[in-house]
Amino acid sequence: MKGVKELKARLKSVGNIKKVTSTMELVATAKMKKLQERALATRPYADTIRAMMSRVASFVGDDISPLLARPEKVERECVVLVAGDKGLCGAFNANVIRKAWNYVKDRKAEGIAVDSYTFGRRATGAMKKLKVTSFGFCAERVELVSYREVADVMRLLAGAFVRGEYQQVTLVFTELKGTMSFNPTVETLLPLPVAEKADEESEAELDYILEPSPEMIMSRLIPKSLEMKLYNGVLESLASEFASRRVAMKNATDSASEMITDLTREYNKARQAGITSELLEITAGAEALKG
């Protein structure tokens, strides 16, 4: 059995760890709620504008914007990976990085060269370790990235696509399925997916009136839809990260509580054994003096 002093020191150490994990859980919960609200608020707008652009593009033709142009062959692709800056969030970073790496391996097996643009230190470090050529990375912490910075990144990627440097741009992020449900997802950003031509009845129901001109509308709205999609992906990844961190810290706090209970029981036993030993020594000494 361990000594009383050693057990007391361990109890204090575990108690301090519990305070830290409990505080981190509270912080993660607060940030998670705010980010989930933002992510869920922007998702309908991002999905609706993207769906509308896809539908309108099916009527006006792919040549209306270079961002709709589908290359005959994909020779080079850019994968945009969104992960976290820190650990202590369970398997969040590992899962999304594994998803990205499996996708990259599959594309390379098809003979396609792959570059990466990364959000988050963990994503940047992983792509570097896996020897994926970097098109760039976001120097800002993901938590502090603004819409304007995301829009700038999307413009860089769109410019590279239009110049023919990339024939496809793909987003790998963690999609927020619910308040506590999330999974790594792969989505194509460029070229913008175009809906299939509808039948005559559907076309009649969706009779778009484009004013001032289809070219001007699409030139404004397509970049906006891409920016919103990327920004929503960043927000959903962030919300998923803090949700995962909250669960990890809650589990750590619960484990610390169980450990404190076990150590307290062991400490009490050791202390009682020490007291019993001292009493026996006193009794033996008294008996010796009598004799």
N, C-alpha and C positions, 0 to 999 in steps of 0.2 A: 504493500500500500504506500502511495506517495505521502510525503511529509505534509504537515499542516501548512507550513509556510509556502511550499511549492503550490499546493492546491489553492491557497488564498491568492497567490500571484496570478495563477491561471484564471481564477474567477474574475479578478479585476480586469485582466486582459480581454477575456471573452465579453465581459460587460461593456467595455469600451468599444469593441467591434460592433456589438449589437446597437449601441447608440449611433454609430456611423451609418450602418446599413439601414436603420430605421429612418434616419434623417434623409438619406439618399432615396429611400422609398417614397417619402412624403414629397420631396422635390420632383422626382420623376412623375408622380401622380399628378401634381399641379401642372407641370409642363405638358404631360400627355393630354390632359383634358383640353388645354388651349390649342394644341397642335391638331388634335382630332377635330375640334370645331372648325378650324381653318381649313383643314384638308377636306372635310365633308362638305364645307360650304363652297369650296372652289371646284369640287369634282363635277357637280351637275353642269356648271358653266363650261368647264373644259370639255366634258363629254358631248354636250349639246352642240357647241360651236364646231367641234371636230366632226361630229356626225353630219351637221348641216353642210360643212365644206365638202365632205365626202359625197353627199347626195347631189349638191349643186354641180360638183365637178363631173359627175356622171352624165349630166345634161349638156354642159358647155364644152367638154372635151379636155384631154390632158394637156394640150398645147397652150392652154390659157395661162399657165404658170410653169416656170422651170422646176418648181418644187413638187409638181405632180408628175413630171416626166419619169417614166419607167425605163431604166437602161436595159439594153438587150442582154447584157451579162454583168453580173456583180463580180468585180475583180478586187475591190478594196472596200472595207466596211469600217465604220467607227462605232464602237460600243460605248455608250454612256452609262457608267456604273455609279449608283448612289448607295453609299454605305455610311458608317458612322466615323466619328473622330476618336471615340474612346471605347474601352471595353466595358466590362461589368454589366453586360446587357444580354446574358445568356448566349444563345446560338445565333443571334440576329446577324452579326457581321459575317460569321462563317457560312450561314445559309445563303445569303445573297451573293457572296463572293464565289461560293461553289456553283451557284446557278449561272453566274457570268462565265466562269471558267469552263464549265461543261458546254455552254453555248459557243464560246470561242474555239474550243477544241473541235466541235462539230463543224464549224465554219471553215477552220483551217483544213480539216479532212476533205472538205469540198473544193479545196484549192483557192480559197478566198483569203487574202491578206487582211489582218484585223489590227486596227489601232484602238486606243481607248481614250476617253475623257472621263475623269473621275471627280466625284464629290466625296470628300471625307478622307482623312489620313489613312484609315484602314483600307479603303479602296485603292488609294494611290500606292500604298506599300505592297498590297497584294498583287496588283498588276505589274509592278516593278519586279517583284520576286518571281512572278510567273513569266517574265521577259516578254510582256506585251508592249509593243511600241506605243508611246504616249503622244497623243495629239495635244494634250494639255490637261491641266487640273485646276480645280478651284482652290485658291490659296486661303480663302475665307473659311472659317468654321461653318459646317453645314447649318448649324443652329442659327447662325447670324446671316445667312445668305438672303438677300432681298430679291424681290421680283425683278428689279432692274438688272441685277447681276445675272440672274437666270436668263433674262431676255438677251443680254449681251452674249452669253454662251451659245444660246440658240441661234443668234445671228451669225456667229463664227461657224457653227456647224452647217447652217444653211448655205453660207457662202462657199464653204468647201464642197458641198454637194453640188451646187450650181456650177462651180468651176470644174467639176468632174473628178476632184480628188477622191471623193467617195461616191459609190453608187447606192449606198444604203447607210442609214443611221438608225441604230437600235438602242432602246432604253431598257436597262435592267435595274429594277427597283423593287422595294417591298410594298406590295399593295395592301392597303388596309381593308380587310373584309368586314370587320366589325370592331367594337370597342376593345376586344381582346383576341381578335382573330386576324392573322396577317400571313402572307406568304410571298416569296420571291417571284417576280413576274418579268417576262420578256415581251416588249412591245416595239413595233416598228414606228419610228418617228418620221423618217423620210425614205422613199417618197410617201406622201400622204396617201393612205389607202383610199381608193375610189369605190363607191358602192356600185353594185351591178345595175345595169339598166333595168328599170322597172317596166312592167307591161303597160299597155296603153291606158288601162283604167287607172292604174297607180299614177301614171304620168299626168293624167287629167286632174287627179286630186292634188298633185304636187306641181301645179303650174306656177313656177317662180317668175316674178316680175323683177328683173334686175335693173336697178337704176343707181348711178348714172350709166355704168357699163359693167358687164361681167368682168372685164379685165381689171378695172379699178377696184371693184369690190373684192375680188379674189386676191389681188395683190396686197390689200390691206388686211383681210381677215385670215388668210392662210398663215402668214407669220404669227399673227396674234394667237391662233389656235395652237400652233406649235409651242409658242412660249408658255401658254397656259397649261398645256399637257406636261411639259417638262417641269414647270413650277409645281404642279399638282403632284407629280411623281416625287419631287424632293420633299414636299410637305407630308405625303403619306409615309415615306420612308422614315422621316423624323418622328412622326407620331408612333410608328411601329417600333422604332428604336427605344423610345421612352416607355412604351407599354411593356416591351421585353425587359427593360432595365427594372421597371417596377416589380415585375414578377420575380426576377432574379434577386432583387434586394429583399423582397418579402420572404422568399425561400431562405435566404441567408439569415434574416432576422429570426425566422421560426427555428432554424437549425441552432442558432446561438442560444435561443431560449431553452431548447431541449438540452443543449450542452451545459448551460448554467444549472438546470435542474439536476442533471447527473453529477456535476462537479460539487454542487451544494450537498447532495446526499453523501458523496464520497468524503467531502470535507468534514461533515458532521460525524461520520463514522471514525475518521482519523482522529478528530478532536476528542471524541468519546473514548477511543482506545487509549489516547494519551492520558486522559484524566483517570481512567481505570488503572493504567500502569502506575501513575503517580500514587494513587490510593493504596495499591498493593505494596509499593515501596515503603510508604509511611507505616502501613500496618505491619510489615515485616520488621521495620526498624523498631517500632514500639514493642513488638514481641521479643525482639533481641534484647532490648533494654530491661524488660521484665525478667528475662532469663538470666 
